[in-house]
Amino acid sequence: MSISPNDPVTRIILGSGSPRRREILEALRIPFIVRIPQVDESVNEGEEPEVYLDRIVRAKLAAIHALLDEGERQRAIVLVADTSVIHRGEILGKPASVEDAEDMVRSLAGDTHEVKTRFLLAFTGEDAGIVPFHAETVTTRVTFRALSEEEVRDYAASGEGLDKAGAYAVQGFGASLVSRIEGSYSNVVGLPACELVVALRRHAQP
């Protein structure tokens, strides 16, 4: 994958304020700049997870294009993503309070849920606007061990999961809650590293 910060064709614009996604790109040694879209991430009544994820990443893409200045609109690649925790068909977003976090962690304890990240890659250019060329949803199955009520309360009170979907951080102390992961670990953190690199390499091939 030939990606250089001086190559405008392969410059990456990360459309996310997530520090976890930035850390993943840094670990992959992919140069990028950050632009943060402002998007209403509320779930519509009865909305299926796959439909929700696709709607949100496309809204983020549109919001990012509106943020780019003239220089940034030269040919580059925009990366946007959204990660959702799905338990028994319900999308678990970020908890609104410590009590909400307790309810989420309690519901996940001793059970298996899915973490889905949909990421979208698009070309941007002054003439062509913004043109998606790759969209993919990656699913990981995560199993929590059984938790005591004290453990549920203590973890929620730590505040670690208050800004995260599902109210936990697998890359932090939340790892102690997880007994098994089936699939991509980085996907649970917020961006599927393997699938992203494969998509970028496919683009870079002549």
One Martini backbone bead per residue (centre of mass of N, CA, C, O) as a GRO file, in nm:
protein
  206
    1MET     BB    1   0.089   0.041   0.029
    2SER     BB    2   0.085   0.367  -0.116
    3ILE     BB    3   0.134   0.602   0.147
    4SER     BB    4   0.147   0.959   0.144
    5PRO     BB    5   0.137   1.283   0.272
    6ASN     BB    6   0.225   1.399  -0.036
    7ASP     BB    7  -0.022   1.237  -0.158
    8PRO     BB    8  -0.331   1.342  -0.277
    9VAL     BB    9  -0.458   1.064  -0.361
   10THR     BB   10  -0.384   0.921  -0.051
   11ARG     BB   11  -0.509   1.102   0.134
   12ILE     BB   12  -0.634   1.105   0.466
   13ILE     BB   13  -0.970   1.159   0.587
   14LEU     BB   14  -1.085   1.168   0.910
   15GLY     BB   15  -1.434   1.125   1.009
   16SER     BB   16  -1.336   1.170   1.336
   17GLY     BB   17  -1.320   1.198   1.708
   18SER     BB   18  -1.182   0.931   1.762
   19PRO     BB   19  -0.909   0.813   1.933
   20ARG     BB   20  -0.916   0.515   1.845
   21ARG     BB   21  -0.896   0.561   1.539
   22ARG     BB   22  -0.633   0.712   1.544
   23GLU     BB   23  -0.463   0.483   1.672
   24ILE     BB   24  -0.501   0.278   1.445
   25LEU     BB   25  -0.374   0.444   1.216
   26GLU     BB   26  -0.101   0.482   1.355
   27ALA     BB   27  -0.034   0.176   1.377
   28LEU     BB   28  -0.058   0.155   1.047
   29ARG     BB   29   0.089   0.407   0.915
   30ILE     BB   30  -0.143   0.620   0.845
   31PRO     BB   31  -0.187   0.908   0.706
   32PHE     BB   32  -0.365   1.193   0.862
   33ILE     BB   33  -0.663   1.378   0.894
   34VAL     BB   34  -0.897   1.574   1.087
   35ARG     BB   35  -1.260   1.554   1.073
   36ILE     BB   36  -1.565   1.665   1.238
   37PRO     BB   37  -1.873   1.550   1.241
   38GLN     BB   38  -2.219   1.661   1.258
   39VAL     BB   39  -2.439   1.407   1.388
   40ASP     BB   40  -2.736   1.249   1.414
   41GLU     BB   41  -2.749   0.929   1.610
   42SER     BB   42  -3.029   0.855   1.608
   43VAL     BB   43  -3.274   0.616   1.642
   44ASN     BB   44  -3.508   0.486   1.464
   45GLU     BB   45  -3.799   0.356   1.467
   46GLY     BB   46  -3.735   0.022   1.380
   47GLU     BB   47  -3.437   0.022   1.314
   48GLU     BB   48  -3.201  -0.136   1.159
   49PRO     BB   49  -2.870  -0.172   1.199
   50GLU     BB   50  -2.783  -0.160   0.897
   51VAL     BB   51  -2.945   0.094   0.828
   52TYR     BB   52  -2.826   0.279   1.037
   53LEU     BB   53  -2.526   0.265   0.960
   54ASP     BB   54  -2.557   0.367   0.669
   55ARG     BB   55  -2.686   0.639   0.735
   56ILE     BB   56  -2.457   0.755   0.915
   57VAL     BB   57  -2.211   0.740   0.719
   58ARG     BB   58  -2.346   0.920   0.500
   59ALA     BB   59  -2.382   1.166   0.681
   60LYS     BB   60  -2.081   1.202   0.745
   61LEU     BB   61  -1.983   1.242   0.458
   62ALA     BB   62  -2.147   1.498   0.398
   63ALA     BB   63  -2.031   1.664   0.636
   64ILE     BB   64  -1.733   1.658   0.547
   65HIS     BB   65  -1.753   1.795   0.272
   66ALA     BB   66  -1.851   2.072   0.400
   67LEU     BB   67  -1.565   2.113   0.566
   68LEU     BB   68  -1.393   2.143   0.326
   69ASP     BB   69  -1.150   2.289   0.175
   70GLU     BB   70  -1.001   2.356  -0.115
   71GLY     BB   71  -0.746   2.182  -0.063
   72GLU     BB   72  -0.904   1.922   0.051
   73ARG     BB   73  -1.067   1.882  -0.234
   74GLN     BB   74  -0.862   1.740  -0.328
   75ARG     BB   75  -0.752   1.447  -0.404
   76ALA     BB   76  -0.894   1.209  -0.178
   77ILE     BB   77  -0.953   1.022   0.128
   78VAL     BB   78  -1.246   0.926   0.291
   79LEU     BB   79  -1.308   0.834   0.640
   80VAL     BB   80  -1.586   0.654   0.767
   81ALA     BB   81  -1.757   0.564   1.086
   82ASP     BB   82  -1.958   0.306   1.264
   83THR     BB   83  -2.041   0.191   1.599
   84SER     BB   84  -2.225  -0.099   1.717
   85VAL     BB   85  -2.428  -0.233   1.971
   86ILE     BB   86  -2.583  -0.565   1.966
   87HIS     BB   87  -2.870  -0.674   2.166
   88ARG     BB   88  -3.125  -0.852   2.086
   89GLY     BB   89  -3.173  -0.623   1.842
   90GLU     BB   90  -3.040  -0.391   2.007
   91ILE     BB   91  -2.928  -0.066   2.014
   92LEU     BB   92  -2.632   0.040   2.180
   93GLY     BB   93  -2.539   0.320   2.297
   94LYS     BB   94  -2.470   0.582   2.471
   95PRO     BB   95  -2.478   0.662   2.781
   96ALA     BB   96  -2.658   0.902   2.985
   97SER     BB   97  -2.555   0.740   3.244
   98VAL     BB   98  -2.467   0.548   3.502
   99GLU     BB   99  -2.736   0.396   3.511
  100ASP     BB  100  -2.734   0.321   3.213
  101ALA     BB  101  -2.468   0.164   3.222
  102GLU     BB  102  -2.562  -0.051   3.416
  103ASP     BB  103  -2.786  -0.168   3.236
  104MET     BB  104  -2.603  -0.254   3.003
  105VAL     BB  105  -2.400  -0.436   3.153
  106ARG     BB  106  -2.613  -0.621   3.278
  107SER     BB  107  -2.727  -0.726   2.999
  108LEU     BB  108  -2.437  -0.846   2.899
  109ALA     BB  109  -2.409  -1.036   3.115
  110GLY     BB  110  -2.358  -1.366   3.024
  111ASP     BB  111  -2.337  -1.272   2.714
  112THR     BB  112  -2.400  -1.224   2.363
  113HIS     BB  113  -2.272  -0.990   2.126
  114GLU     BB  114  -2.263  -0.731   1.881
  115VAL     BB  115  -2.014  -0.575   1.667
  116LYS     BB  116  -2.062  -0.298   1.444
  117THR     BB  117  -1.874  -0.185   1.155
  118ARG     BB  118  -1.905   0.091   0.938
  119PHE     BB  119  -1.721   0.160   0.641
  120LEU     BB  120  -1.616   0.449   0.438
  121LEU     BB  121  -1.494   0.517   0.109
  122ALA     BB  122  -1.382   0.831  -0.050
  123PHE     BB  123  -1.372   1.050  -0.296
  124THR     BB  124  -1.229   1.375  -0.344
  125GLY     BB  125  -1.351   1.666  -0.540
  126GLU     BB  126  -1.435   1.951  -0.695
  127ASP     BB  127  -1.594   1.815  -0.939
  128ALA     BB  128  -1.706   1.525  -0.813
  129GLY     BB  129  -1.694   1.552  -0.521
  130ILE     BB  130  -1.829   1.264  -0.357
  131VAL     BB  131  -1.698   0.917  -0.396
  132PRO     BB  132  -1.783   0.616  -0.336
  133PHE     BB  133  -1.579   0.287  -0.323
  134HIS     BB  134  -1.630   0.180  -0.013
  135ALA     BB  135  -1.831  -0.070   0.167
  136GLU     BB  136  -1.833  -0.198   0.516
  137THR     BB  137  -1.929  -0.470   0.735
  138VAL     BB  138  -1.823  -0.556   1.065
  139THR     BB  139  -1.837  -0.857   1.271
  140THR     BB  140  -1.846  -0.906   1.631
  141ARG     BB  141  -1.822  -1.141   1.889
  142VAL     BB  142  -1.926  -1.085   2.235
  143THR     BB  143  -1.835  -1.215   2.562
  144PHE     BB  144  -1.959  -1.212   2.876
  145ARG     BB  145  -1.924  -1.251   3.184
  146ALA     BB  146  -2.021  -1.303   3.479
  147LEU     BB  147  -2.177  -1.059   3.702
  148SER     BB  148  -2.180  -0.877   3.961
  149GLU     BB  149  -2.332  -0.612   4.100
  150GLU     BB  150  -2.070  -0.479   4.190
  151GLU     BB  151  -1.926  -0.484   3.915
  152VAL     BB  152  -2.128  -0.317   3.761
  153ARG     BB  153  -2.113  -0.059   3.938
  154ASP     BB  154  -1.806  -0.012   3.928
  155TYR     BB  155  -1.775   0.019   3.623
  156ALA     BB  156  -1.974   0.248   3.576
  157ALA     BB  157  -1.836   0.445   3.790
  158SER     BB  158  -1.560   0.482   3.632
  159GLY     BB  159  -1.645   0.604   3.325
  160GLU     BB  160  -1.526   0.450   3.076
  161GLY     BB  161  -1.829   0.395   2.919
  162LEU     BB  162  -1.982   0.680   2.871
  163ASP     BB  163  -1.849   0.722   2.552
  164LYS     BB  164  -1.971   0.425   2.479
  165ALA     BB  165  -2.082   0.175   2.320
  166GLY     BB  166  -2.232  -0.028   2.570
  167ALA     BB  167  -2.048   0.083   2.823
  168TYR     BB  168  -1.757  -0.009   2.695
  169ALA     BB  169  -1.390  -0.092   2.707
  170VAL     BB  170  -1.183  -0.324   2.563
  171GLN     BB  171  -0.902  -0.143   2.597
  172GLY     BB  172  -0.958  -0.163   2.897
  173PHE     BB  173  -1.107  -0.266   3.182
  174GLY     BB  174  -1.329  -0.410   3.006
  175ALA     BB  175  -1.164  -0.671   2.948
  176SER     BB  176  -1.257  -0.812   3.226
  177LEU     BB  177  -1.555  -0.882   3.099
  178VAL     BB  178  -1.420  -1.057   2.872
  179SER     BB  179  -1.417  -1.400   2.749
  180ARG     BB  180  -1.495  -1.347   2.429
  181ILE     BB  181  -1.369  -1.331   2.081
  182GLU     BB  182  -1.528  -1.313   1.750
  183GLY     BB  183  -1.290  -1.166   1.571
  184SER     BB  184  -1.237  -0.838   1.554
  185TYR     BB  185  -1.089  -0.632   1.778
  186SER     BB  186  -1.073  -0.347   1.638
  187ASN     BB  187  -1.376  -0.333   1.587
  188VAL     BB  188  -1.449  -0.286   1.889
  189VAL     BB  189  -1.287  -0.020   1.912
  190GLY     BB  190  -1.375   0.114   1.584
  191LEU     BB  191  -1.170  -0.042   1.364
  192PRO     BB  192  -1.103  -0.253   1.094
  193ALA     BB  193  -0.789  -0.306   1.007
  194CYS     BB  194  -0.777  -0.529   0.795
  195GLU     BB  195  -1.009  -0.433   0.606
  196LEU     BB  196  -0.891  -0.155   0.548
  197VAL     BB  197  -0.624  -0.241   0.417
  198VAL     BB  198  -0.745  -0.408   0.190
  199ALA     BB  199  -0.902  -0.175   0.060
  200LEU     BB  200  -0.653   0.009   0.005
  201ARG     BB  201  -0.490  -0.193  -0.163
  202ARG     BB  202  -0.695  -0.226  -0.386
  203HIS     BB  203  -0.674   0.072  -0.472
  204ALA     BB  204  -0.349   0.078  -0.519
  205GLN     BB  205  -0.383  -0.097  -0.744
  206PRO     BB  206  -0.338  -0.103  -1.097
   0.00000   0.00000   0.00000
